[in-house]
């Protein structure tokens, strides 16, 4: 039997309510040469029974059952060790991969051997499936890695990795990076391979005020800031100037979606963050130049949006639209 090209790793803990839809989104992929590893991490609801029914109906799906809850990090590393595919894709149990996700990511990695990670922009949806946000993200390797100084631009559930890179450099998820385990892995990978984010939304992320991201956001941000200190990036002002023109002229086709951040605003914020970082490091000449680049991107947005900050930091009382924007 021919080994699958793609291994999809789907860890689940008490996720019976949404699991079927997540699995069906993989079964409906236009690309068919995959295996799906469902890792039931000691669930206490009916997840195990649902997993067993799913496995019996599709030979490409395998069940790994942790007798007790080991946590996300250990479950992910188990999946990596068991993966037969040369590419490893992630899938969360309450999210949806759009039908051409795997096909487009495989095509990119097949055609760009120097890249070890490909992701995409994504849709934020409510539980009823309505789209409430599509955020532009940095596209190419240089600006992705610069953005990682300030936030995690790589959506964990939407990512596809080249397994060879993980094996060659002995990379895996770290338990010390709990709630930022993906970001910690991206940092380690960034020294060895190139990253790409596709400009088409290929993944639907279901937002919930009771979800892991919302519940642990302050802790995640604190850990992310610690990990970011290990990143080594060199500023190239000439390259940033060219990118400024590129993003300034980029078109964004999702303007009708609420709570939108387009490419112009996204890159403007990156430049401003870089300017503030340069200023704090006493690189005043670079800071001034970056402030100028940021302002030129879109002067109207500069004071209205770029310098605005959330006044309400209480996540439990924060309206859903502000919570979504903050995440």
C-alpha positions as CSV (number, residue, x, y, z in Angstrom):
1,X,0.0,0.0,0.0
2,X,1.4,3.4,-1.0
3,X,2.2,5.7,1.9
4,X,0.1,8.9,2.1
5,X,1.6,12.2,1.1
6,X,-0.1,14.1,3.8
7,X,-0.8,13.2,7.5
8,X,-3.4,15.3,9.1
9,X,-3.1,15.4,12.9
10,X,-6.3,16.1,14.8
11,X,-6.1,16.0,18.7
12,X,-9.4,16.1,20.5
13,X,-10.4,16.3,24.2
14,X,-14.1,16.3,25.0
15,X,-14.9,17.5,21.5
16,X,-17.7,15.2,20.5
17,X,-20.0,18.1,19.6
18,X,-18.0,19.4,16.7
19,X,-15.7,16.4,15.8
20,X,-17.8,15.0,12.9
21,X,-17.8,18.3,11.0
22,X,-14.0,18.7,11.4
23,X,-13.4,15.2,10.1
24,X,-15.9,15.6,7.3
25,X,-14.0,18.7,6.2
26,X,-11.0,16.5,5.6
27,X,-12.9,13.8,3.9
28,X,-14.3,16.4,1.5
29,X,-10.9,17.6,0.5
30,X,-10.2,17.8,-3.3
31,X,-6.8,16.2,-2.5
32,X,-7.3,12.5,-1.6
33,X,-3.9,11.1,-0.7
34,X,-3.9,11.7,3.0
35,X,-4.2,9.9,6.3
36,X,-6.0,11.4,9.3
37,X,-4.7,10.6,12.8
38,X,-7.4,11.4,15.4
39,X,-5.8,11.5,18.9
40,X,-8.4,11.1,21.6
41,X,-6.7,12.6,24.6
42,X,-8.6,10.8,27.4
43,X,-11.9,12.4,26.7
44,X,-14.6,12.0,29.3
45,X,-17.6,12.6,27.0
46,X,-18.7,10.4,24.0
47,X,-15.7,11.4,21.9
48,X,-14.2,7.9,21.9
49,X,-17.4,6.3,20.7
50,X,-17.7,8.9,17.9
51,X,-14.1,8.3,16.9
52,X,-14.6,4.6,16.7
53,X,-17.6,5.0,14.4
54,X,-15.6,7.4,12.2
55,X,-12.6,5.1,11.9
56,X,-14.9,2.1,10.9
57,X,-16.2,4.1,7.9
58,X,-12.9,5.3,6.4
59,X,-9.7,3.3,6.2
60,X,-7.7,6.5,5.8
61,X,-8.6,7.5,9.4
62,X,-6.7,6.1,12.3
63,X,-7.5,6.4,16.0
64,X,-4.9,6.9,18.7
65,X,-6.5,6.7,22.1
66,X,-4.7,8.1,25.1
67,X,-6.0,6.2,28.2
68,X,-5.6,9.3,30.2
69,X,-5.3,13.0,29.3
70,X,-1.7,13.8,28.3
71,X,-2.3,17.3,27.1
72,X,-2.1,18.9,23.7
73,X,1.7,19.0,23.4
74,X,2.3,15.3,24.1
75,X,-0.6,14.4,21.8
76,X,0.8,16.5,19.0
77,X,4.3,14.9,19.4
78,X,2.7,11.4,19.3
79,X,1.0,12.4,16.0
80,X,4.3,13.6,14.5
81,X,6.1,10.3,15.4
82,X,3.3,8.2,13.9
83,X,2.9,10.3,10.8
84,X,3.6,8.5,7.5
85,X,3.2,11.5,5.2
86,X,6.0,13.7,4.0
87,X,3.8,16.7,4.9
88,X,2.0,17.2,8.2
89,X,-1.2,19.2,8.4
90,X,-2.9,20.3,11.5
91,X,-6.7,20.3,12.1
92,X,-8.5,21.4,15.3
93,X,-11.5,19.4,16.4
94,X,-13.9,22.4,16.3
95,X,-12.7,24.0,13.1
96,X,-13.2,23.4,9.3
97,X,-10.7,23.0,6.5
98,X,-12.2,24.3,3.2
99,X,-12.3,21.8,0.4
100,X,-9.2,22.9,-1.5
101,X,-7.0,23.5,1.5
102,X,-4.8,20.4,1.4
103,X,-4.5,20.5,-2.4
104,X,-3.2,24.1,-2.5
105,X,-0.8,23.6,0.4
106,X,0.6,20.5,-1.1
107,X,1.1,22.2,-4.5
108,X,3.0,25.0,-2.9
109,X,5.4,22.8,-0.9
110,X,5.9,20.5,-4.0
111,X,6.9,23.5,-6.1
112,X,9.0,25.3,-3.4
113,X,11.4,22.9,-1.8
114,X,13.1,25.7,0.2
115,X,9.9,26.2,2.3
116,X,9.1,24.0,5.3
117,X,5.9,25.7,6.4
118,X,2.8,26.9,4.5
119,X,-0.3,28.4,6.1
120,X,-3.1,30.6,4.9
121,X,-5.3,33.5,6.0
122,X,-8.4,32.2,7.7
123,X,-12.1,33.0,8.4
124,X,-13.3,33.6,11.9
125,X,-16.8,32.2,12.2
126,X,-19.4,32.0,14.9
127,X,-20.9,28.7,16.0
128,X,-23.7,29.1,13.5
129,X,-21.1,29.3,10.7
130,X,-21.5,33.0,9.8
131,X,-18.2,34.7,8.9
132,X,-17.4,37.6,11.1
133,X,-13.7,38.3,10.3
134,X,-11.1,37.6,7.7
135,X,-7.8,39.2,8.6
136,X,-4.9,39.9,6.1
137,X,-1.6,38.4,7.3
138,X,2.0,38.9,6.1
139,X,2.6,36.9,3.0
140,X,6.2,36.1,2.5
141,X,9.1,34.8,4.6
142,X,10.7,38.1,5.5
143,X,7.7,39.9,6.8
144,X,6.2,36.8,8.4
145,X,9.3,36.4,10.6
146,X,9.4,40.2,11.4
147,X,5.8,40.0,12.4
148,X,6.6,37.1,14.8
149,X,8.4,39.7,17.0
150,X,5.0,41.1,17.9
151,X,2.3,38.4,17.4
152,X,1.9,34.9,16.0
153,X,0.8,35.2,12.3
154,X,0.7,31.5,11.7
155,X,-2.6,29.9,12.4
156,X,-1.9,26.5,14.1
157,X,-4.9,24.6,12.7
158,X,-4.3,25.9,9.1
159,X,-0.6,25.0,8.9
160,X,1.1,22.3,6.8
161,X,4.7,21.4,7.6
162,X,7.5,19.5,5.8
163,X,8.2,16.6,8.0
164,X,11.8,16.3,6.8
165,X,12.6,19.7,8.4
166,X,11.3,18.5,11.8
167,X,13.4,15.3,11.5
168,X,16.6,16.9,10.2
169,X,16.7,19.4,13.0
170,X,15.1,17.3,15.8
171,X,12.2,19.7,16.2
172,X,9.0,19.1,18.2
173,X,6.5,20.8,20.4
174,X,7.8,21.8,23.8
175,X,5.8,21.4,27.0
176,X,7.4,24.5,28.4
177,X,5.7,26.5,25.7
178,X,2.2,25.4,26.8
179,X,-0.5,27.6,25.1
180,X,2.2,28.9,22.8
181,X,3.5,25.5,21.7
182,X,2.9,26.3,18.0
183,X,4.6,29.7,18.2
184,X,7.6,28.0,20.0
185,X,7.9,25.5,17.2
186,X,7.7,28.2,14.5
187,X,10.5,30.1,16.2
188,X,12.8,27.0,16.1
189,X,11.8,26.3,12.5
190,X,12.4,29.9,11.4
191,X,16.2,29.4,11.7
192,X,16.2,26.5,9.3
193,X,13.5,27.0,6.6
194,X,11.3,29.5,4.9
195,X,7.6,30.3,5.6
196,X,4.7,31.2,3.4
197,X,1.1,32.4,4.1
198,X,-1.3,31.9,1.1
199,X,-3.7,34.8,0.5
200,X,-6.8,32.7,0.1
201,X,-8.7,31.8,3.3
202,X,-8.5,27.9,3.4
203,X,-9.6,27.4,7.1
204,X,-12.5,28.4,9.3
205,X,-11.7,29.0,12.9
206,X,-14.7,28.9,15.3
207,X,-14.6,31.7,17.9
208,X,-15.9,31.2,21.4
209,X,-15.5,33.1,24.6
210,X,-15.0,29.8,26.3
211,X,-12.3,28.6,23.9
212,X,-8.7,28.0,24.8
213,X,-7.4,31.1,23.1
214,X,-9.9,33.4,24.7
215,X,-9.5,31.8,28.2
216,X,-5.8,31.9,28.2
217,X,-5.1,35.1,26.1
218,X,-3.1,37.0,28.8
219,X,-1.0,34.0,29.7
220,X,-0.4,33.3,26.0
221,X,0.7,36.8,25.3
222,X,3.1,36.8,28.2
223,X,4.6,33.5,27.1
224,X,4.7,34.7,23.5
225,X,6.6,37.8,24.5
226,X,9.2,35.7,26.3
227,X,9.7,33.4,23.3
228,X,9.9,36.4,20.9
229,X,13.1,37.5,22.6
230,X,14.9,34.5,21.1
231,X,14.0,35.6,17.6
232,X,16.9,37.0,15.6
233,X,15.8,39.3,12.7
234,X,17.8,41.9,10.9
235,X,16.1,45.1,9.6
236,X,16.6,45.8,5.9
237,X,15.2,49.3,5.4
238,X,15.5,49.1,1.6
239,X,13.5,45.8,1.6
240,X,10.9,47.3,3.9
241,X,10.6,50.3,1.6
242,X,9.9,48.0,-1.4
243,X,7.4,46.0,0.7
244,X,5.7,49.2,1.7
245,X,4.9,50.0,-2.0
246,X,3.8,46.4,-2.5
247,X,1.4,46.2,0.3
248,X,0.2,49.8,-0.3
249,X,-1.0,48.6,-3.8
250,X,-2.4,45.2,-2.6
251,X,-6.1,44.7,-3.2
252,X,-8.3,43.1,-0.5
253,X,-11.4,41.4,-1.7
254,X,-13.2,40.8,1.6
255,X,-14.2,44.4,2.5
256,X,-17.8,43.4,3.1
257,X,-16.9,41.3,6.1
258,X,-17.1,42.9,9.5
259,X,-14.1,43.6,11.7
260,X,-11.8,43.5,8.8
261,X,-8.1,44.2,8.7
262,X,-6.7,44.6,5.2
263,X,-3.2,44.3,3.9
264,X,-2.5,48.0,4.0
265,X,-3.5,48.3,7.7
266,X,-1.7,45.0,8.6
267,X,1.6,46.2,7.2
268,X,1.2,49.7,8.6
269,X,0.9,48.2,12.0
270,X,4.0,46.0,11.4
271,X,6.0,49.1,10.4
272,X,4.9,51.0,13.5
273,X,5.8,48.1,15.8
274,X,9.2,47.9,14.2
275,X,9.6,51.7,14.6
276,X,8.8,51.5,18.3
277,X,11.2,48.6,18.8
278,X,14.0,50.4,17.0
279,X,13.4,53.5,19.1
280,X,13.6,51.4,22.3
281,X,16.9,50.0,21.1
282,X,18.2,53.5,20.5
283,X,18.3,53.0,16.7
284,X,16.8,56.4,16.2
285,X,17.6,56.8,12.5
286,X,15.9,53.5,11.6
287,X,13.0,54.3,13.9
288,X,12.3,57.7,12.2
289,X,12.5,56.1,8.8
290,X,10.0,53.3,9.8
291,X,7.6,55.9,11.3
292,X,7.7,57.7,7.9
293,X,7.0,54.4,6.0
294,X,4.2,53.6,8.3
295,X,2.6,57.0,8.0
296,X,2.8,56.9,4.2
297,X,1.1,53.6,3.9
298,X,-2.3,55.2,4.8
299,X,-2.2,58.6,6.5
300,X,-6.0,58.5,7.2
301,X,-5.6,55.3,9.2
302,X,-2.5,56.4,11.0
303,X,-4.0,58.2,14.0
304,X,-7.5,56.8,13.7
305,X,-6.7,53.1,13.9
306,X,-3.0,52.4,14.3
307,X,-2.5,54.3,17.5
308,X,-5.9,53.2,19.0
309,X,-5.8,50.8,21.9
310,X,-8.4,48.8,23.8
311,X,-9.4,50.4,27.0
312,X,-11.3,47.4,28.3
313,X,-8.9,44.5,29.3
314,X,-11.5,42.4,31.1
315,X,-12.0,39.6,28.6
316,X,-15.1,38.2,30.3
317,X,-17.0,41.5,29.9
318,X,-15.5,42.4,26.5
319,X,-18.1,42.4,23.7
320,X,-17.5,39.6,21.1
321,X,-16.5,42.0,18.3
322,X,-13.7,43.5,20.5
323,X,-12.6,40.1,21.7
324,X,-12.3,38.9,18.1
325,X,-10.3,41.9,17.1
326,X,-8.0,41.5,20.1
327,X,-7.4,37.8,19.3
